[in-house]
Amino acid sequence: MLLSTSAVLLLGLLIWILLQIRYLRWSVVLLCGTFGFLLAKTAAAPLVQAALDGVGGLLGQV
């Protein structure tokens, strides 16, 4: 849970920065957010979570 909270905060900060430098549009942010929420409800969610846990574990060893 701590890793997913950190990932959400980090990605939120990245999106905010990209919006500030006008690299992203609000429509793209909303589309990606909607895709993420819909992806979380599919059968692919455990696979995505396992991949994020693996990356987090790998970064934790560095």
Secondary structure, DSSP 8 states (H G I E B T S, - for coil): -HHHHHHHHHHHHHHHHHHHTT-S-HHHHHHHHHHHHHHHTSTTHHHHHHHHHHHHHHHHH-
